[in-house]
Amino acid sequence: MSCANYPGLYVHIPFCKSKCPYCDFYSITTTDQIGAFLSALDAEARLYRDQFPAFDSLFLGGGTPSWLGEAHLTGLMKNLRRHFTFATDSEITLEANPDDLTADKLALLRDLGINRLSLGVQSFDEAELRFLGRRHTARQTKAALLLIRAAGFTNLGLDLMYGLPGQTLDAWINTLKTALSFAPEHLSCYQLTVADATPLGRRVAAGQVGLPDEETQREFFLLTANFLTARGYLHYEVANFAREEKYVCRHNVKYWTRTPYLGLGPAAHSFQAGRRWWNFSSVGDYCSSLDAGQPPVAGEESLTPARIRLETLYLGFRTREGVSLGTIREQPDGNAIVAMLTQAGLVRLDHDRVIATADGLVVADRLPLWFADETGA
Ligand code: SF4
């Protein structure tokens, strides 16, 4: 899972036509600040052009970038290219919602150099989509998928969600089968997680909605992994599957391998040289800061060696690359802990790498905690 030495560029477009009740990403549903936001984004890019001159991946996420109109998308891409250099083989992804895509919009995206789409499908079950408060129907998604292929996109990722209240394994398999009928190059299969400060989180807290228990979630995860790997997909990260090696998402791999990245836009995070910083989660604060000629940075941290070790474990156990034995041996009792985790069937040794097994991936986020006290983090 190697990637070039270039950093990655993420741009957060904080606008959505409506707010899905489970979502805790920062976005707003009004459009009157789009112009001011894009001007501020241009100013922010200018601030970082010397620090991050070139990239080989660009990820336009949000929010809903596909909701922007032609003039805004064209201006945005023009400005990014004015400030930064993109390697010729750059992966340029745009997150899209099915109901935003028309033949004209897709032709525009291709003209702008977007060569990868990440489509927020979530489900092919109409009742599940209604529960999730999605704006599109399964029928619209299928129509959008045909348009995407007709427009010539050959690198398409679908985002899907499982572990919904009352969802059966059969219903989930049906969604996966429908997804595979469009031969997507990439699949991201996320378990529904509910943040407290969302409308769905409040319904869960009030006992109006019940989520699947841990054992059921485990069944969903293992079924997903088995179903997709049996059909040739590479399971390269807990939630991510690629149809071939070349479709592994270059941009996201940078996050997992601690490669530097620059995040522009409200709520975006950046990482370089052991420092992490993040922007204001407010379009107003973001724009005001840049109007005053200041970076819109809300906070930052310098990673201590202990924190870097913990992150290396945390990110590594989520991926098929695992963690190097060298890193493990830096931990007091590292070898003994790995022996215990191996005995429990949670990790396996492959040459000099310690890699989470399928059962280990179910609890990937907890594996580093075995080492946490020793790292002092
Ligand atoms: S469209 Fe995406 S970013 Fe917008 S509210 Fe829904 S899940 Fe969140």
Residues whose N, C-alpha, C, O or C-beta is under 5 A from the ligand:
A	BS01	SF4	C16 S18 K19 C20 C23 F25 S27 G62 G63 T64
